[in-house]
Amino acid sequence: MSTVDPFACVGSVRNELIVAIFQKTGAFLSIVGSSLIVSDVAKKVRNGKETDPYQRIMVGLSIFDLLLSFFWFFLGTWMVPKETGWLWAVGNTSSCSVQGFFVVFAGYGETCYQAAISLNILLLIVFGWKQETFSKKVEKPMHFLIIAFVLVFAIIPLVYETYNPWCGGCTIIPLWGKCSAKDEGEFCIVRGNQKVELVLRLIAGAAILIVLIFCTVAMVWVYLHVRRQELRNRRYVFGGSNNAANHRESRRIRKILFLYTLSLYFSYVPGFFAVFVGDPISQSISDTVFPLLGFWNMLVYFLPNCLKYQRDHPGTWLVTAYFQVLRPQAPCAWSPSGMCAGQKEELEDAPEMN
């Protein structure tokens, strides 16, 4: 069915097995991380607490990451047609199209929501917006445009049957095969549309590049803005505690934006490098680190909670703080006597994005 050697992208059977194991492990960690973010915001809603645009953006980002991690990295070759010869391939053309759709829909949705985080923080810190202003002027159109864009983008290859197997997964690429049973050495496109692939890949590449540039510019802009505030504070003495508190909050949010941008680069840059280099080693590295984006985002999202726990419990290691904040709360929630209620409340009251 496929003209690509089953091991051409990663070099050997051994490498394919190693990459598959790392991918599924990374996908599992990412699924857990994104689920924790969604669960945290859902818990606030159930408890009658208000959520801000930042938290709602993180829910959108996490839902897209759940879909991407599950269909692309966790199911992986299980959805690829078995005729391809890929490791653990047991799927068919229909399952391949389903995987391709969710990979494109969720992958580019996740990328757009990463840019939405940077936009939200940029407007808060540099332009002095409040979350209420962002919610009224930007949030609803932003969610609509992101979902509409990625939905249309994912449907087009489905209509033109351009979701086909490549390198152990199904993505936007035409399927090549023999032009007829009599032909030897001549190949034609037997499924898909090459023009659709070219146009969509150009749009996708441009979109990812624009997001990376925007997130970088936003990070640098926020850093320079907060840095100028620090220099002014050193040069002049401002009275009152509100100014100092606001500055501390700006520095905290600046650090959060830096870490989100860093996680984006850590996941996407190896993929760009693999495209240009094209060797099995770079492809294997890209396939290994990319599934971890949801896990890194979870670490950044809960970092304020963990730092608060460290302040309340001096001498606690950050790893221990993460364990205390993220450990399962099910026994407390199911307990009819309401045990652990005080402990849960203590861990929930972490700083929000203001």
N, C-alpha and C positions, 0 to 999 in steps of 0.2 A: 504493500500500500504506500509506503514511504520510500523515497529515493535516498534518504539520509541514513548513513551507517548508524546503528543504534548507539554506538559509543563515541561517535565523532566529536561530540560537544565536550566530553569530559575525559577522553583519552583511552579509557579501558573499562572493563567490567568492574574491576576493583574500585576504581574512582567513582563509577556510577553508583555502586552500593554505598560507598562512604558519603557521597553527596546526598543520596536519598535519605539516609539515616539522619544526617545533620539537618536536612530540610524539614523532615517530619518532626524532629525534636524542636527546631526553631518555631515551626508552625504551632506546636502544642503550647510552647511558652507564650507565643504571641496571642493565641486564642485565650489563654488564661488571663493574660494581661489586659486585653481589650474587654473581656467579660467582667473583670474587676472594676474597670472604669464605668461601664454601663451599669453595673450593679450599684456602684457608689452613688451615681446620679439618681437612679431609680429609687434607692433607699431614701434619699432626700425628698423626692416627690411624694413617696408613700407617707413620710413623716410630716408632710405639710410644709416643708421648707421651700423657699424660693430658690430657683436656679438662675444663674446668669448666662449670658451668651457664650462665655468661654466654656462652661460646663456642657452646654448644648452642642457646641462645636465638637467637643471631645466625644460626645455620644455619637455624632454623625461619623467622625473619624474612626471611632472604635467599631461601629457596625460595619463599615466598609472593610476595615482590617479583618474582622471576623470572617466575612465572606471570602476575601482574598486568601487568607491563611488556610481556610478550610478547603476551598475548591482547588486552589493552585498548589499549595505547598503540602497540605496534609493528604488529600486524596491523590494528588500528583499523577503518577503514571497509571494508577488504578482506573482512571477515566480515559486513558489513551487507548485507541484501537489495538487489540492484541496482535494484529497483523504487522505492526511496526517493529516488533521484536524488542521493545524497550523493557527494562527491568520491571516486573510486576504488572505489565500492561494487560488489562482484562476488559477494557471498554470497547466501545464501538463508535460509529460516526455520530450518533445522537448524543452520547455522553461527552464526546469530544466537543461538540458544539455548545453543550451546556457549560462545560468547564471554560471554554473560550469566552463565552458571554460574561460569566461572573468574574473572570480574570480581568477583562477590560473594564467592565462596569465598576467593580470594586477597586481595582488598581488605580485608575485615574480619579475615582471619587476620593480615595484616600489621599492622593497627591493634592487635589484641590483643597481638601479640608486642612492639610498642613499649611497651605498658603493662607487659609482663613484664620488660623491661629495667629500667624504673623501679622495679618491685617488688624485683627482685634487688639493685639498688644501695641502695635504701632500707633493706632488711634488713641488708645488709652494713655500711653506714656508721652508721646511726642506732641500730639494735638490736644491733649487734655480732655478727651471725651470721657463721659461716664458710661457705664454699661447700659444704663437706661436709654441713653442717646443712641448707642450702637444698636440696641434691640429695636428701637423705633424706626431708624433710618436705613439700616444696612442688613440686619439679620435675615428677615424673611425673604427679600429678593436674592440674597446670597445663597441660602439653602435651595431655593427654587432653581436658580441658574446652575448650580453645581449638579443637582440631581438630573435636571433636564439635559444638560450637556453630556454627561456620562451615559445617560440612558440612550440618547440618540446615537452617540458614538458607538455604543455596544450593539445596538440593533442593526446598524448598517452591514457589518460583516455577516451577521446572522442571515439577513435577507439574501446576500450574494454568496452564501455558503463558503465564506473565506476563513472560517475557524477550522484549522487543520493541525495535525500533529507536527511538532518540531522540538527537538532536544528534550524529549521526555515530557512534554506538555502540549496543550492545545492553545494556539494563539492566532493572530491575524497573519496568515500566510497561505498562498495557494498550494494545492497539492499537485505534484508532478508525477506522471507515470508514462508508460509506453503509449504512443499514439494509437496503436492497434496491436492485436495479438501477433500480426505478421512482422511488424516493425522491430528491428533490432538496433539499439543504440540511439534511437530518436525518442525524445520525450516531449510531451505536451502537458498543458494544465488540464487535469481531469476533474478538478473541483476547485472552485474559487475564482477570484478575479484579481489579476495582477495590478490593474490600475487602482482598484479599491485599496489593495494592500499598500501601494506606494503613497497614495494621498493620505490615508489614515496614519501610516507610520510617520510621515512628515508632520502631520498635525500633532500626533502624540509626542514625538521628539521635541517639537517646539514648545508644547505645553509643559512638559517636564522641565525643560531648560528655563522657561520663563518663571516657573514656580521656584526653582533653585535660585535663580538670580533675585527674584523678589524677596524670598526669605532671607537671603544674604544681605541685601540692601536694607531690609527692615531691621535685621539684627544689628548691623553697623550703625544705622541711624539712631536706634534706641540706645545703643552703647554710648555714642557721642553725646546724645542729649543728656543722659544721666551723668556722664563724665563732666559736662559743662556745669550741671547743677552742683556737683561735688566741688568744683573749682570755685564757684561763686560762694558756696557755704564756707570755704576756707578763707576767702578774701574778705567776706563781710559776715558780721554776726547778726543772725536773724533771731528775733525773740519768739517765744512760744514753743510748745512741744509739738504742735500740729505740723509745722514745717519739717521737723526732724522725722516725725512718723511717716509723713508722705514720701520723704526722700528714701527712707528705709524700704518702704513698699515698692518704690520705683526700682530700687536696686534688686529687690527680690524678684520682681517680674522680669527685669532684664536678664537675670540668671536663668529663669525658666525659659525665656525665648531662646537664649543661647543654647540650652540643652536640647530643646526641640529641634532647632536647626541642625545641631550636631548629629542628632539621631537620624535626621533626614539625609544628611551627607553620608553618614556611615552606611546607610542602606542603599542609596542610589548611585553614589560615585563609582563603586566597584562595577556596577552594571554598565555604566557609560564606558569605563575602561575596558571591560570585556568586549563590548561592541567594536571598539576601535582596534584592539589588539587581536581578538579572535582566537586565542590559544586556549587549550583545555584547562590550564591552571587558573587563568583569570576568570573563565566561565565557572569553574568549580567554586572559587572564592565568592563570586557574585551570588551564585545559587545558595551558598551557605549563610551569608550575612543578611541577605535581603529579607528573609522571613522574620527577622527579629525586630522589625520596626515597631510592631505593636507592643512588644515587651519593653523596648526602650521608652516608648511613650508612657507606658504604665509607671515605670520608675520615675519619670519626670513628673507625672501628674500627682503621684502620692508623696513626692519629695517634701513639700511643705508640711504634710502630716507627720512625716518621719522626723523632720527637724524639730517640730513642736514637741514630739515625744522625747527627743533627746534633751531639749531644754527642761522639760518637766522631770526627766529622769537622768540627771548628770552622770556621766561616765558610761552611758550606753553606747555601744557601737552602732554605726548606721545600719549594718546588716541586721543586727538584733532589732533595731527600731522598725525596719521594714517587716520583719517577721511578726512583730507585735501588732503592727497596723494592718497587715494583709492576711493574718491567719484567719481561718474559717470562723465565721460568726454563727454558723448554723446551730450548734448546741445551745447558745444563748437565746437565739430567736425562737427555737422550738420549746424552750423550757417554760412550763406553765407558771412557775414561780417567779419568772422574770429575772433569774440569776444573770449576772454579768452586765446588767443594764447600766450601772454606773461606769463600768469599764468601757463599754461601747460608746457612751456619750462622751467620755474623756477623749477617745481617739477620733471622734467625728468632728469635734470643734476645731478644725484647722483653718488657717487663713484662706480667704477666697480672693478671686481676682476682682478688684474694685476699680 
